[in-house]
Amino acid sequence: MTPRVTSQIVAHQLSSQIRRHSANLHAYNKAVASGISISKPSDDISKFHMSLYHRINYSRLSASIEHISFSSNILNAIVNALTNANNLLTKAHLIASSGIDATLDQSTLASMGEEVDMLLHNVLDIFNTDIYGSYIFSGDSLNIRPFSIASYNTNGRINSIVYTGSTNNSTGIITHTQTIPLYLAGGTIEQSGGNSIFQALIDLRDALLTNSPQRTNAITNAMHSIEVARDRISEYTGIVSSRLSVLRDLQERFDALRLEHKSIQSNLESTDYAEAIVKLNESQYLLQASMAITARYYSYSFLDYIA
Protein backbone atom coordinates (compact mmCIF):
# COMPACT_ATOMS: atom_id res chain seq x y z
CA MET A 1 0.00 0.00 0.00
CA THR A 2 1.47 3.35 -1.06
CA PRO A 3 1.68 5.74 1.89
CA ARG A 4 -0.39 8.87 1.62
CA VAL A 5 1.62 11.97 0.74
CA THR A 6 0.51 14.74 3.01
CA SER A 7 1.45 18.39 3.00
CA GLN A 8 3.41 17.77 6.19
CA ILE A 9 5.59 15.13 4.48
CA VAL A 10 6.18 17.41 1.52
CA ALA A 11 7.14 20.30 3.80
CA HIS A 12 9.51 18.04 5.76
CA GLN A 13 11.22 16.85 2.56
CA LEU A 14 11.59 20.35 1.26
CA SER A 15 13.03 21.51 4.60
CA SER A 16 15.48 18.57 4.66
CA GLN A 17 16.69 19.39 1.16
CA ILE A 18 17.27 23.02 2.09
CA ARG A 19 19.23 22.02 5.20
CA ARG A 20 21.33 19.49 3.26
CA HIS A 21 22.14 21.88 0.43
CA SER A 22 22.88 24.67 2.94
CA ALA A 23 25.25 22.39 4.85
CA ASN A 24 27.02 21.36 1.64
CA LEU A 25 27.27 24.98 0.53
CA HIS A 26 28.77 25.97 3.89
CA ALA A 27 31.24 23.04 3.82
CA TYR A 28 32.50 23.75 0.29
CA ASN A 29 32.64 27.50 0.95
CA LYS A 30 34.74 26.83 4.07
CA ALA A 31 37.00 24.43 2.15
CA VAL A 32 37.61 27.01 -0.58
CA ALA A 33 38.21 29.82 1.92
CA SER A 34 40.52 27.88 4.28
CA GLY A 35 42.20 25.49 1.85
CA ILE A 36 41.40 22.59 4.21
CA SER A 37 38.82 20.03 3.22
CA ILE A 38 39.15 17.58 6.13
CA SER A 39 39.33 18.70 9.74
CA LYS A 40 37.05 16.17 11.48
CA PRO A 41 35.93 12.56 10.93
CA SER A 42 32.54 13.58 9.56
CA ASP A 43 34.19 15.35 6.63
CA ASP A 44 35.51 12.04 5.23
CA ILE A 45 36.09 9.21 7.70
CA SER A 46 38.55 7.21 5.59
CA LYS A 47 40.67 10.21 4.60
CA PHE A 48 40.55 11.53 8.15
CA HIS A 49 42.00 8.28 9.53
CA MET A 50 44.73 8.26 6.87
CA SER A 51 45.51 11.90 7.63
CA LEU A 52 45.64 11.15 11.37
CA TYR A 53 48.09 8.29 10.73
CA HIS A 54 50.48 10.56 8.81
CA ARG A 55 50.06 13.35 11.37
CA ILE A 56 51.02 11.01 14.22
CA ASN A 57 54.07 9.75 12.34
CA TYR A 58 55.09 13.33 11.53
CA SER A 59 54.93 14.22 15.23
CA ARG A 60 56.86 11.08 16.22
CA LEU A 61 59.62 11.81 13.70
CA SER A 62 59.74 15.46 14.79
CA ALA A 63 60.32 14.36 18.39
CA SER A 64 63.10 12.00 17.29
CA ILE A 65 64.74 14.77 15.27
CA GLU A 66 64.68 17.02 18.35
CA HIS A 67 66.37 14.24 20.36
CA ILE A 68 68.97 13.83 17.61
CA SER A 69 69.64 17.57 17.53
CA PHE A 70 70.02 17.65 21.33
CA SER A 71 72.38 14.66 21.32
CA SER A 72 74.36 16.03 18.37
CA ASN A 73 74.98 19.31 20.20
CA ILE A 74 76.36 17.40 23.18
CA LEU A 75 78.55 15.15 21.04
CA ASN A 76 79.82 18.19 19.12
CA ALA A 77 80.75 19.81 22.43
CA ILE A 78 82.63 16.64 23.43
CA VAL A 79 84.53 16.52 20.11
CA ASN A 80 85.46 20.20 20.46
CA ALA A 81 86.61 19.67 24.04
CA LEU A 82 88.71 16.63 23.14
CA THR A 83 90.21 18.47 20.16
CA ASN A 84 91.12 21.45 22.34
CA ALA A 85 92.61 19.18 24.98
CA ASN A 86 94.67 17.38 22.34
CA ASN A 87 95.95 20.72 21.02
CA LEU A 88 97.07 21.71 24.52
CA LEU A 89 98.81 18.37 25.01
CA THR A 90 100.57 18.90 21.68
CA LYS A 91 101.91 22.20 23.02
CA ALA A 92 103.01 20.45 26.22
CA HIS A 93 104.79 17.80 24.17
CA LEU A 94 106.64 20.48 22.18
CA ILE A 95 107.68 22.18 25.41
CA ALA A 96 108.92 18.86 26.75
CA SER A 97 110.90 18.24 23.56
CA SER A 98 112.59 21.62 23.99
CA GLY A 99 113.11 21.09 27.73
CA ILE A 100 115.40 18.12 27.16
CA ASP A 101 118.00 20.51 25.74
CA ALA A 102 120.80 20.54 28.32
CA THR A 103 122.00 23.98 27.22
CA LEU A 104 118.90 25.77 28.50
CA ASP A 105 119.36 27.88 31.61
CA GLN A 106 117.14 27.52 34.67
CA SER A 107 115.19 30.72 34.07
CA THR A 108 114.19 29.52 30.59
CA LEU A 109 113.19 26.12 31.99
CA ALA A 110 111.21 27.82 34.77
CA SER A 111 109.35 29.91 32.18
CA MET A 112 108.52 26.73 30.27
CA GLY A 113 107.33 25.14 33.52
CA GLU A 114 105.02 28.08 34.16
CA GLU A 115 103.56 27.64 30.68
CA VAL A 116 102.94 23.95 31.36
CA ASP A 117 101.22 24.93 34.62
CA MET A 118 98.87 27.17 32.63
CA LEU A 119 98.22 24.32 30.20
CA LEU A 120 97.36 22.11 33.18
CA HIS A 121 94.70 24.57 34.36
CA ASN A 122 93.33 24.92 30.83
CA VAL A 123 93.06 21.16 30.38
CA LEU A 124 91.29 20.94 33.75
CA ASP A 125 88.79 23.57 32.62
CA ILE A 126 88.18 21.65 29.39
CA PHE A 127 87.48 18.39 31.23
CA ASN A 128 85.03 20.28 33.45
CA THR A 129 83.08 21.68 30.46
CA ASP A 130 79.30 21.70 30.83
CA ILE A 131 76.44 22.06 28.34
CA TYR A 132 72.73 22.42 29.10
CA GLY A 133 73.69 22.54 32.78
CA SER A 134 75.35 19.08 32.71
CA TYR A 135 79.03 18.17 32.65
CA ILE A 136 80.03 16.41 29.44
CA PHE A 137 82.67 14.23 31.17
CA SER A 138 80.71 13.22 34.28
CA GLY A 139 79.04 10.17 32.77
CA ASP A 140 75.53 9.63 34.11
CA SER A 141 76.28 11.77 37.20
CA LEU A 142 75.38 14.84 35.16
CA ASN A 143 75.34 17.41 37.95
CA ILE A 144 78.64 16.41 39.58
CA ARG A 145 81.75 18.35 38.59
CA PRO A 146 83.92 15.53 37.21
CA PHE A 147 87.44 16.68 38.11
CA SER A 148 88.56 18.51 41.22
CA ILE A 149 91.88 19.52 42.73
CA ALA A 150 92.73 17.10 45.54
CA SER A 151 95.91 18.75 46.83
CA TYR A 152 98.46 21.53 46.33
CA ASN A 153 102.24 21.40 46.76
CA THR A 154 104.25 23.66 49.04
CA ASN A 155 104.44 26.31 46.31
CA GLY A 156 100.66 26.47 46.05
CA ARG A 157 100.56 24.65 42.72
CA ILE A 158 98.25 21.77 41.84
CA ASN A 159 99.71 18.54 43.14
CA SER A 160 96.92 16.06 42.30
CA ILE A 161 93.55 15.98 40.56
CA VAL A 162 90.86 13.35 41.15
CA TYR A 163 87.85 12.19 39.17
CA THR A 164 84.55 12.36 41.05
CA GLY A 165 82.12 11.65 38.22
CA SER A 166 80.41 8.39 37.29
CA THR A 167 82.15 5.39 35.77
CA ASN A 168 79.20 4.88 33.40
CA ASN A 169 78.33 6.89 30.30
CA SER A 170 74.89 8.46 30.23
CA THR A 171 72.34 7.25 27.69
CA GLY A 172 70.66 9.56 25.18
CA ILE A 173 67.25 8.65 23.77
CA ILE A 174 66.90 8.88 19.98
CA THR A 175 63.67 6.93 19.38
CA HIS A 176 61.56 4.62 21.53
CA THR A 177 63.87 1.77 20.46
CA GLN A 178 67.20 3.55 19.89
CA THR A 179 69.64 5.04 22.40
CA ILE A 180 73.20 6.33 22.20
CA PRO A 181 76.01 6.85 24.76
CA LEU A 182 76.03 10.57 25.44
CA TYR A 183 77.80 12.22 28.39
CA LEU A 184 81.10 10.36 28.78
CA ALA A 185 82.72 8.96 31.89
CA GLY A 186 85.77 11.22 31.85
CA GLY A 187 87.81 9.08 34.23
CA THR A 188 88.37 6.45 31.52
CA ILE A 189 89.59 9.15 29.13
CA GLU A 190 91.82 11.06 31.55
CA GLN A 191 93.40 7.98 33.08
CA SER A 192 93.99 4.49 31.74
CA GLY A 193 96.39 1.77 32.88
CA GLY A 194 97.87 4.06 35.49
CA ASN A 195 98.62 6.75 32.93
CA SER A 196 97.01 10.07 33.88
CA ILE A 197 96.84 13.13 31.64
CA PHE A 198 96.89 15.50 34.59
CA GLN A 199 99.73 13.68 36.33
CA ALA A 200 101.80 13.75 33.12
CA LEU A 201 101.42 17.55 32.97
CA ILE A 202 102.17 17.91 36.69
CA ASP A 203 105.30 15.76 36.34
CA LEU A 204 106.45 17.75 33.29
CA ARG A 205 105.90 21.07 35.07
CA ASP A 206 107.76 19.96 38.19
CA ALA A 207 110.64 18.56 36.12
CA LEU A 208 111.03 21.90 34.34
CA LEU A 209 110.76 23.95 37.52
CA THR A 210 113.11 21.80 39.61
CA ASN A 211 116.87 21.76 39.04
CA SER A 212 117.47 18.05 39.45
CA PRO A 213 119.94 15.53 37.98
CA GLN A 214 116.96 13.38 37.06
CA ARG A 215 115.34 16.16 35.04
CA THR A 216 115.98 14.64 31.61
CA ASN A 217 114.54 11.26 32.64
CA ALA A 218 111.52 12.93 34.25
CA ILE A 219 110.82 15.02 31.14
CA THR A 220 111.24 11.97 28.89
CA ASN A 221 108.79 9.96 31.01
CA ALA A 222 106.31 12.86 30.97
CA MET A 223 106.64 13.10 27.18
CA HIS A 224 105.82 9.40 26.84
CA SER A 225 102.77 9.79 29.11
CA ILE A 226 101.58 12.77 27.08
CA GLU A 227 101.96 10.78 23.84
CA VAL A 228 99.86 7.95 25.30
CA ALA A 229 97.27 10.51 26.49
CA ARG A 230 97.08 12.10 23.04
CA ASP A 231 96.54 8.69 21.44
CA ARG A 232 93.76 7.96 23.94
CA ILE A 233 92.09 11.31 23.29
CA SER A 234 92.35 10.78 19.52
CA GLU A 235 90.71 7.38 19.95
CA TYR A 236 87.76 8.83 21.85
CA THR A 237 87.50 11.70 19.39
CA GLY A 238 87.11 9.13 16.61
CA ILE A 239 84.48 7.19 18.58
CA VAL A 240 82.37 10.28 19.28
CA SER A 241 82.79 11.56 15.72
CA SER A 242 81.53 8.19 14.45
CA ARG A 243 78.44 8.53 16.64
CA LEU A 244 77.89 12.01 15.25
CA SER A 245 78.07 10.63 11.72
CA VAL A 246 75.45 8.01 12.57
CA LEU A 247 73.17 10.71 14.00
CA ARG A 248 73.59 12.89 10.90
CA ASP A 249 72.62 10.00 8.62
CA LEU A 250 69.68 9.17 10.86
CA GLN A 251 68.49 12.78 10.88
CA GLU A 252 68.64 12.95 7.08
CA ARG A 253 66.49 9.81 6.84
CA PHE A 254 64.03 11.09 9.42
CA ASP A 255 63.83 14.47 7.70
CA ALA A 256 62.97 12.76 4.41
CA LEU A 257 60.35 10.53 6.05
CA ARG A 258 58.86 13.45 7.94
CA LEU A 259 58.57 15.47 4.74
CA GLU A 260 56.88 12.53 3.04
CA HIS A 261 54.32 12.15 5.84
CA LYS A 262 53.68 15.90 5.86
CA SER A 263 53.20 15.94 2.09
CA ILE A 264 50.72 13.05 2.15
CA GLN A 265 48.84 14.59 5.08
CA SER A 266 48.68 17.93 3.28
CA ASN A 267 47.40 16.28 0.10
CA LEU A 268 44.72 14.44 2.06
CA GLU A 269 43.56 17.51 4.00
CA SER A 270 44.02 20.20 1.38
CA THR A 271 41.18 21.41 -0.79
CA ASP A 272 40.96 20.33 -4.42
CA TYR A 273 39.93 23.78 -5.63
CA ALA A 274 38.67 22.67 -9.05
CA GLU A 275 36.39 20.05 -7.53
CA ALA A 276 35.40 22.24 -4.57
CA ILE A 277 34.34 25.15 -6.79
CA VAL A 278 32.24 22.84 -8.99
CA LYS A 279 30.60 21.37 -5.86
CA LEU A 280 30.15 24.85 -4.41
CA ASN A 281 28.30 26.08 -7.50
CA GLU A 282 26.28 22.87 -7.64
CA SER A 283 25.24 23.20 -4.00
CA GLN A 284 24.32 26.84 -4.56
CA TYR A 285 22.13 25.99 -7.57
CA LEU A 286 20.46 23.12 -5.72
CA LEU A 287 19.80 25.33 -2.70
CA GLN A 288 18.29 28.04 -4.89
CA ALA A 289 16.15 25.45 -6.66
CA SER A 290 14.98 23.95 -3.37
CA MET A 291 14.11 27.37 -1.98
CA ALA A 292 12.25 28.26 -5.18
CA ILE A 293 10.27 25.02 -5.02
CA THR A 294 9.53 25.60 -1.35
CA ALA A 295 8.41 29.17 -2.01
CA ARG A 296 6.20 27.98 -4.86
CA TYR A 297 4.73 25.19 -2.72
CA TYR A 298 3.86 27.53 0.13
CA SER A 299 2.36 30.07 -2.26
CA TYR A 300 -0.57 27.76 -2.99
CA SER A 301 -3.79 28.35 -1.07
CA PHE A 302 -6.79 26.14 -0.43
CA LEU A 303 -8.62 27.81 -3.33
CA ASP A 304 -5.88 26.66 -5.75
CA TYR A 305 -6.66 23.03 -4.92
CA ILE A 306 -10.45 23.30 -5.37
CA ALA A 307 -10.34 25.36 -8.53
WOSULZI-V915816 format. One record per residue. N is the residue number from 1. RES is the residue in one letter. PHI is phi as a letter, one per 40 degrees, with the letter a starting at -180 (NA if undefined). Layout:
BEGIN
{{N | RES | PHI} {N | RES | PHI}}
END
This chain:
BEGIN
{{1 | M | NA} {2 | T | c} {3 | P | c} {4 | R | c} {5 | V | c} {6 | T | b} {7 | S | c} {8 | Q | c} {9 | I | c} {10 | V | c} {11 | A | c} {12 | H | c} {13 | Q | c} {14 | L | c} {15 | S | c} {16 | S | c} {17 | Q | c} {18 | I | c} {19 | R | c} {20 | R | c} {21 | H | c} {22 | S | c} {23 | A | c} {24 | N | c} {25 | L | c} {26 | H | c} {27 | A | c} {28 | Y | c} {29 | N | c} {30 | K | c} {31 | A | c} {32 | V | c} {33 | A | c} {34 | S | c} {35 | G | g} {36 | I | b} {37 | S | b} {38 | I | b} {39 | S | b} {40 | K | a} {41 | P | d} {42 | S | c} {43 | D | c} {44 | D | a} {45 | I | c} {46 | S | c} {47 | K | c} {48 | F | c} {49 | H | c} {50 | M | c} {51 | S | c} {52 | L | c} {53 | Y | d} {54 | H | c} {55 | R | c} {56 | I | c} {57 | N | c} {58 | Y | c} {59 | S | c} {60 | R | c} {61 | L | c} {62 | S | c} {63 | A | c} {64 | S | c} {65 | I | c} {66 | E | c} {67 | H | c} {68 | I | c} {69 | S | c} {70 | F | c} {71 | S | c} {72 | S | c} {73 | N | c} {74 | I | c} {75 | L | c} {76 | N | c} {77 | A | c} {78 | I | c} {79 | V | c} {80 | N | c} {81 | A | c} {82 | L | c} {83 | T | c} {84 | N | c} {85 | A | c} {86 | N | c} {87 | N | c} {88 | L | c} {89 | L | c} {90 | T | c} {91 | K | c} {92 | A | c} {93 | H | c} {94 | L | c} {95 | I | c} {96 | A | c} {97 | S | c} {98 | S | c} {99 | G | c} {100 | I | c} {101 | D | d} {102 | A | c} {103 | T | c} {104 | L | c} {105 | D | c} {106 | Q | c} {107 | S | c} {108 | T | c} {109 | L | c} {110 | A | c} {111 | S | c} {112 | M | c} {113 | G | c} {114 | E | c} {115 | E | c} {116 | V | c} {117 | D | c} {118 | M | c} {119 | L | c} {120 | L | d} {121 | H | c} {122 | N | c} {123 | V | c} {124 | L | c} {125 | D | c} {126 | I | c} {127 | F | c} {128 | N | b} {129 | T | c} {130 | D | b} {131 | I | a} {132 | Y | f} {133 | G | g} {134 | S | b} {135 | Y | c} {136 | I | c} {137 | F | b} {138 | S | b} {139 | G | g} {140 | D | c} {141 | S | c} {142 | L | c} {143 | N | c} {144 | I | c} {145 | R | c} {146 | P | c} {147 | F | b} {148 | S | b} {149 | I | c} {150 | A | c} {151 | S | a} {152 | Y | b} {153 | N | c} {154 | T | c} {155 | N | c} {156 | G | g} {157 | R | c} {158 | I | c} {159 | N | b} {160 | S | a} {161 | I | b} {162 | V | b} {163 | Y | c} {164 | T | b} {165 | G | c} {166 | S | c} {167 | T | c} {168 | N | b} {169 | N | c} {170 | S | c} {171 | T | b} {172 | G | c} {173 | I | c} {174 | I | b} {175 | T | b} {176 | H | c} {177 | T | b} {178 | Q | b} {179 | T | b} {180 | I | a} {181 | P | c} {182 | L | b} {183 | Y | c} {184 | L | c} {185 | A | c} {186 | G | c} {187 | G | c} {188 | T | c} {189 | I | c} {190 | E | c} {191 | Q | a} {192 | S | a} {193 | G | g} {194 | G | g} {195 | N | b} {196 | S | b} {197 | I | c} {198 | F | c} {199 | Q | c} {200 | A | c} {201 | L | c} {202 | I | c} {203 | D | c} {204 | L | c} {205 | R | d} {206 | D | c} {207 | A | c} {208 | L | c} {209 | L | c} {210 | T | b} {211 | N | c} {212 | S | b} {213 | P | c} {214 | Q | c} {215 | R | d} {216 | T | d} {217 | N | c} {218 | A | c} {219 | I | c} {220 | T | c} {221 | N | c} {222 | A | c} {223 | M | d} {224 | H | c} {225 | S | c} {226 | I | c} {227 | E | c} {228 | V | c} {229 | A | c} {230 | R | c} {231 | D | c} {232 | R | c} {233 | I | c} {234 | S | c} {235 | E | c} {236 | Y | c} {237 | T | c} {238 | G | c} {239 | I | c} {240 | V | c} {241 | S | c} {242 | S | c} {243 | R | c} {244 | L | c} {245 | S | c} {246 | V | c} {247 | L | c} {248 | R | c} {249 | D | c} {250 | L | c} {251 | Q | c} {252 | E | c} {253 | R | c} {254 | F | c} {255 | D | c} {256 | A | c} {257 | L | c} {258 | R | c} {259 | L | c} {260 | E | c} {261 | H | c} {262 | K | c} {263 | S | c} {264 | I | c} {265 | Q | d} {266 | S | c} {267 | N | c} {268 | L | c} {269 | E | c} {270 | S | c} {271 | T | c} {272 | D | c} {273 | Y | c} {274 | A | c} {275 | E | c} {276 | A | c} {277 | I | c} {278 | V | c} {279 | K | c} {280 | L | c} {281 | N | c} {282 | E | c} {283 | S | c} {284 | Q | c} {285 | Y | c} {286 | L | c} {287 | L | c} {288 | Q | c} {289 | A | c} {290 | S | c} {291 | M | c} {292 | A | c} {293 | I | c} {294 | T | c} {295 | A | c} {296 | R | c} {297 | Y | c} {298 | Y | c} {299 | S | c} {300 | Y | c} {301 | S | b} {302 | F | d} {303 | L | c} {304 | D | c} {305 | Y | c} {306 | I | b} {307 | A | c}}
END
